[in-house]
Amino acid sequence: MHFKHSLLAAATLALAAIAPHASAKPFKWAGSTDIQTMDIHSQNSALGNGIHAAVYESLVMFNSRTLKVEPLLATSWQQVSPTQLRVKLRQGVKFSDGSTMTADDVVFSLQRAMGKSSTYAIYTQSMDRIAKVDGESIDIFLKNPNPVLLNQLTELRVMSKAWSEKNNAVEPKDIKSKDETFSHRNAMGTGPFVLKEWVPDQKLVFAANPQWWNAGKSEGNVTEIVYTPIKSEATRIAALLSGEVDMVRDTSLQDLERLRANPSIKVMEMVENRTVYLALDQFRDELPGSSVKGKNPLKDLRVRKALYQAIDVATLQRVTMRGMSKPTGAMVSPLVNGWTEAVDKRLPYDPNAAKALLADAGYKDGFEVDFACSNNSIIQDENLCQAITSMWARVGVKAKLRTMPSITYYPMAQRHEASITLLSWGVPTFDALYTLQSLTRTKTTGGDGNYNLGRYSNERMDYVVDRVKTEIDQPVRNRLLTEGLQLQNDTVANIPLHNQMLAWAMKKNVELVQRPDNRIDWRLIKVN
């Protein structure tokens, strides 16, 4: 690959690129994993979507301070009818190769996101077709009214039609195949930065885009961004302390105390819009590797309640998470539309009640069950699973724990090869439909239930989710969202544990805005 020129050459290039600016400001940061692709419609992942936003822009975005939707490549929009949104496009926007962004590029990009190999169906599902009105506007025609269309558009970024056609990248890279497409390793957008170099699992380098429509007008002063994925927690923190990087986003819990106490470091903390939970196989008639033959104990609500009530979340918070979690009874955080205090109420921790429920279900001596867990993806994932395993053992359930790195864990989990899995779910739209539709709606080929790994299925839930998708009466819609979240609790579709806390550690001279979706706003970074 032409990307793998020597680091020396890359360094020389980097210096050459920033030499003319006396005030050139690099921003170097590190996290635990690399992105999977630069293709903006190939793999819907929080890390990738956040990083792609440096190069590619969407029609609208969430303001990083208010979390309200505001214009980006669109300047205004009008609901022509319940199923037709007219979007007026910003004029004079150029791609980084100097070509002008047109209505054709926007139509092409939204259609590309709707493509078969795209994993962005959850954002495009309501779209029927996209049409160019004239050089300055497009129409989005919907199959049904969609009350969260603008929220969904924040994750649909725009690429050049001509560039995609020239480089044989009209279709998104299929993440399930080994095929390398040009758009997987290369990028060309309208955003504040351009992709300069990507050596997977080593480094990702962006340089300021001189063609950006807002160049010189944003708060930030950074001219180069270097991202280094560093798996090892100790190495990541060492890189920050030695000054090799300016910021670490995935800060290990055991290092937090000394980082907070270090006068040259500042730590920014907040509750993340991400819920950690357990998914339970409620589909198979017999669980592989279980001591129970001929039936699946996880199909029994009493068993699911028992597993829930056997987990002491206060101890998980205090010991395993070192205070860096917020126990929850809801499958969404308080920032998400649909959340209420009532929905957030957990079933009480009660091992005796758990034992009684198991006995009532016919498992007074407990049973053996498979339990799978990542070991480098969710904060403290392996330690959480070990703690939960020992809590379950006290009520007689012997969970056979196996842990693996995320690169093999998630594909395995998506193939439904585990009975119980530890997962986490963020909500980029800040609306509970995203969670209910992905995690509790019956799995369909159209993107519903795309992460319903327990293959839970409930007719009322399906009705609620489908109603919520098209209900434009806001109070009615909010009541339905809350009903769906409560139904997930009452039927223990999944077992919620806690909302993660974010801890970003950085040098004192770095200024940025911390967002609850764990994303960095590239336009707002200042290095003083």
N, C-alpha and C positions, 0 to 999 in steps of 0.2 A: 504493500500500500504506500502511496506517495506521502502519507502522513508521517511515516516513521523515519523522517530524516533525523540526523543526530541531534541530541539535546543541545550541543554546542551551536549548531547551525540555527536551531530554534531560538536559542538565547540571543544570538547575534541579530536574528530577524526581529525579536522582541525589542531589543535595544534600538535597532534602526527605526522601528515603527514608532517608538515613543520619543526618540531623541529630539525631534524638532520642538517638542513641547517642554519648556523649562519646568512646567508645573506637572509633568507626567506623574500620575498617581496609580501605581498598581495596587490591587486588592487581592490578597492571597487568602484562600480559605480552604478548610478541609472538612470532610464528612466521612461517614463509615463505608458508604458504597458508591459505586459509579452509576451513571445513567445507563440504560439499556440500549438507547438509540437516540439519534438526533432527529429521526423522522417524527414529525409532530402529530401524526395520526396513527402511529403504530402501536404504542404501548401506553395506556392511560395510567401513569404512575405519578405520585405527588412530586417526587424528586425531579423526574424528567420534565413534567409540566412547568415546574418552577424555574428550572434552568433554561428550558426552551424559550421562556419569556424574555430572556436577554437578547435573543436574536429575532424572534417572531412575535408579532403583536396580534391581538384579537380585536374585534369590533368594539367591545366594551371591556371594562376591567373593574375589579373591586378596589376602591380607594384604600390604600394600606392603613390609613388612620381611622377612617369612619366605617369601613367595610360596606359602603354603599356603592351601587353600580354607577359608574361614570363613563363618559365617552372616551374612546381611544382612536381606533381607525374610523369609527363612526362619529359623526358630530351630533346627530339627532336621529330620532326614530318616531314612527307614528303607527298606532294600531289602526289600520285602514278598516279592518273588520276583525271579528274574533279569531279568524284563521289567516289573517294576512298582516305581516309587519313590514312596513316600508322603512328602509334604513338609508339615511343620507351619509355618503362617504366623505371623509376628509380629503380635500383636494391638495395637490402638490406633494403628495407622499411619494418618496422614491424607495425602491429596493436598494440594497447596498451595492449592486452593480451599476447603479445610476438610472436604471429603467423606471418608468413611472408606474405606480400601482393603479390599476384600473378596476372597474366594476367586474370585468371578466375574471380577474384574479380572485376576487372575493367569491364570486359564484363558483369558480373551479375549486377553491379551498373547502367551501362548505360541502360541495358534492363529494370531494375526496374524503372528507371526514365521515360521510355517509356510506362509503365504499365497503365492500365485503371484507377486505383484510384490515379495515380500521377497527380499533377497539374503543371507539368513541360513540358507539350507538346510544349509550346512556344519555348523551347530550344532544343527539340528532334524531332520536326516536320519533319525536312528534313532527318532524319535518316531512313534508310531502314533496315539494320541489323548490328550487331557488331560481329566480329569474332576474335578469338585468332589466331595469326600467329605462335607464339612459346612462350617460357617462358618469353621473353623480350619485346614482342610487340603485339599490336592489330591492327585490321583494322576497320575503321568506313566507312561502305558503305552507300552512300546517294541516295535518290530517284532522286535528281537533284543537280547540283552544288550549294554550299552554301558559299557565300563570307564572312559570319560572323560566321562560325562554331566555330572558336577558341574563339570568344567573348562569344558565348553561352556556351561553355564548362567550362567557369569560374564558372558557377552556378551549375554544375553537379558534385556532390561530391561522393567519393568512400567509400563503406562500405564492411565489410567482408561477403562473401557468406556463409561460414561455420557458423558464428555467427547468420546470418539471418535465415538460415535453422534450426539451433538448437533451436532458440527462436520463430519459427513460424512467422517470419517477412519478408517473401519473397516478399509479396505485400506491397506497401505503405499503411499506415493508411488512410482510406477514411475520409477526413475532414468533410464530410457531415453526417457521422454516429457517433453514440455515442460509438462505439466499441473502447476499449482500446487495442492497440497492444503493444508488448514488446518494439518495436522501438519508440513508442510514448513517453515513460517515461525514456527509457534507451538509451545509446549511446556507440559506440565503434569504434573509427576511428584511423587514422594514424597521426593526427594533434598534435600540440604542447601541448594540454591540454586533460584531461579526465574529463568526467562528474562525479562529486562526489555526488551531491545532487540536486534535484529539487523539491521544494514545490511550485506548481503553485500559482502565484499571491503573493508569499512571498519572495522566494529567489532561486537563481540558483548559484551553486558553482562548479567551475572547479579547478582542481589541475594540476600542471605541469606533463607532460607525460614523464617519464624517458626513454621510448622506442622510443621517437621521433627521426627520422633519422637525424634531424638537431640540436639536443639538444646541448646546449653549444656554438653553432656557430651563433645564431641570436643576434640581437642588444638588445633585451629586457632582463629584469632581474626579471620578475614577476613570482612567483611560485604558486600563487593562485589568482583566479578571483572570486569575489562575485558580482552578479548582483541583485539589489533590484528594482522591479517595484513599483513606488510610484505615484499613480494617482494624488494626490493633489500637485499643483505647489508649494504652500507655504511650505508644508512638505518636498518636494524634495530639495528646496533651503536651508531650515533650516538644513537638513542632511549634506549638503555640508559645510555650515558655522560652524557647530558644530564639523566638522571633522569626522562625522560618515561615510561619503563616500568621496572618493578622487576626484570624477568627476560626473557631471550631464550632460547628453547629451541633454535632452529636457529642455532647459532653458526658463523660462517664460519671455515674453517681458517686463513685468512691473518690473522685478527684474534686468534686464540687466544693467541699469545705476549704481545701487549700487554695483553690482558685478564687473563692470569695474573699479570702484573707490576703491575697497577693495585691499589693498596692499598684502594680503596673497593669493589672487585668481588671476588666469589669465583666460582670455576669448579668445577662438580662434573662428574667424568668417570667413565665406566664402559663396558664392552663392552655394546652393545645386542643384544637378542635379535632380530636382523634380519640376514639374509644377502643380500649383493649377488651377483648371478649373471647369466649370459647364457643366454637361451633360443634354441634353434636349430630352425628349421622342418624337421621330419623327416616331413612329411606329403605335401607337394605333390610331384608327379612332375617338375616343372620349376620352378625359382625365377624369379620375374619379375625382370628386370634383371640376371640373371647371365650371364656369358660362356659358361656350360656349357649346351648345348641338349639337350633330349631326356631329361635325367635330373637328379636333385637330389643334388649332392655331399654335402650334409649328412646324407643317409640312410646314408652310409658311416661306420662307426665309426672307421676309420683317419683320416678327415678331421676328425671331431670331436675325436679325440685330438690330432691335429696342431695344431688351433686352440688347444686347451687348453695343450699343451706349448710353444707359441710365446709364451705370456703370462708375462712376468716379474713375478710378484706382489710380490716383494721390492722391486722398483723402484717399482711402483705404490704400495706402502705408504710407502716412504721419500720419494718425490718428489711424486706426485700427491696422496696422502692426508696428507702431512706427519706420518707416524707415527700418524695417528688411524684406524687400521683394524687388524684382526687377520686375516691370511690364513687361509683355511680350505679344507680338501678336502671338508668335509661340507656338506650343504645346510641344516644347522641349527646353532645355537650350542651350546656345552657346557651351557647351562642347560636344554636340551630333552631330555626323556625319550627314549632311543633312541640318543643320541650316544655314541660311544666314541672313544678315541684312534686306534684303527685306521681308523675311518671318516673321521677328520679328516685322514688322510695324503693330501697332494696328489701328483698325478703330477709328476715333476721338471720344472723349466723346462729345455728342451733344444731349441734351434732346429734343431740338426742332425737329431735324432730326428724333429722335426716335418717337416722337408724330406723325409726318407726315407719317412715315412708317406704324405705327399702323393704322392711319386713312385710308391710301391707301389700307391696307389689310382688311379693313372693321371693325376695332375695335377702332373707334374714341373715344369711352368712356372707352376703356381698357377692361380688363376681369380679372376673378379670376383664379388662378392656384395654384396647390399644389407644395410646395418647401420643400425638406427634407435635413437635414444637420446633420453631426456628432457633438458631443460636447466635444470630448476628443481625437481627432485623428490627425487633421491637425492644424497647429499653428493658433490660434485665430479663429477656424472654426465657432463657434457660433456667435462671434462678426462680422465676415465677412458677414455671412448670414443675420444678422440683419441689417447691413449697406446696403447691396445690396437690401434687401426688401424695405427699406425706399427710396432708389434711384428709384426703379421701381415704387413705389407708386406715385412719382412725375410725371411720364408719364402716369399714369392711370392703371398700372398693379398691381393688388392686389395679392401678393404672400402670400399664407397661410403657414407660416413657422412652421415646426415641427422639433425638434432636439432630438437626442437620442445618447446613448453611442455607440462606434464603434462595440461592440460585437453584438448588434442587428441591427445597421445601415447598415453594409455592406451586411449581408445576405438578408435584406429587399431590398436593392438597387439591388442586383444581381437577385432577383426575379422580378425585374422591377415593383415594387410597388410604385414608386414615379415618378412624372412628370418632376421635375428638381432636380438634386442632385449636391452637392458640393463634388469634388473628388480631389485627387492628384495622380500624376504618375511619378515615377522615372524610369530611364533607365539604368539598370545594365549592358547592353551591350555597352552603349555609341554610339548606332547607331539608327537612327530614324525609322528603320523597326520595332523595338520593340514597339514603340508608335503607328505607323500607323496600324500595324497588329492587335494590341490589342484593340485600341480605335475607329478606323474608318473603318476597313474591315468588310464587311457583316458577321454577326455571323454564324459560321459553327460548326459542331460537332468536327472538328479536332483541335480546339484551336484558330482558327481565331476569332477576335471579342470577345474574352473571357471577355473583360471589356468594350465592346461597349454598355454602359447602356442605351443610347438613341436609340439603334438599328437603327442607321443611316445606310443607304445603298446607294451606288453610284457605278455604273458600271465602270466608269473610275478609281475610287479609287481602286476598287478590282483588276483591270487590273494592275495598277501601283504597288500595294503591291505584287501581284503575280510575276511580272517581277523582282522586286527588290530582292525577295527571292533568285533568281537563277542567276542574272546578275553579271558576274565576271569582266566585263570591268568597272574599278573603276570610271572614269569620267562619263560614261553613267549612272552608278548606282547612283552616287551622284546627277546628274541632275534629275533623277526619284524621289529620296527621296525628293528633294526640291519641285518638282512638286506636290507630294503627300501632303506635308506640306502646300503648297500654296492653293491646292484644298480644304483642310480642312478649311482654312481661308475664301476662297471665298464662300463656301457653309455653313459657320458657323456650321460645324458638331458638334463642342463643342465651348464653349466660354472660351478662355484662360484668366487667370487673372494675375498671377505672378509666378516667380520662388521663392521658399522659400529661406531664408538665414539660414545658420546653425550658432548656437552659442553654443559652448561647454565650460562649465565653470569647472575649475579644480584647485586643490591646486598647488601652485608654484613649488612643487618638482616633479610634474608629467610631463614626456615628452612623447609625442606620435605624430603620423602623422594624421592630419585631412584630410579626403577624402571627395570629393564632393558627394559621394553616401551615406554619413552619416554612414559609417562603421568604426569600430575600427580595425586596424591591430594588432592582438594579439601578433604577433612576435616582434613588435617594441615598446612595452610599457616599459618605464623605470620609476621606482619610486626611486628618489634619497634620 
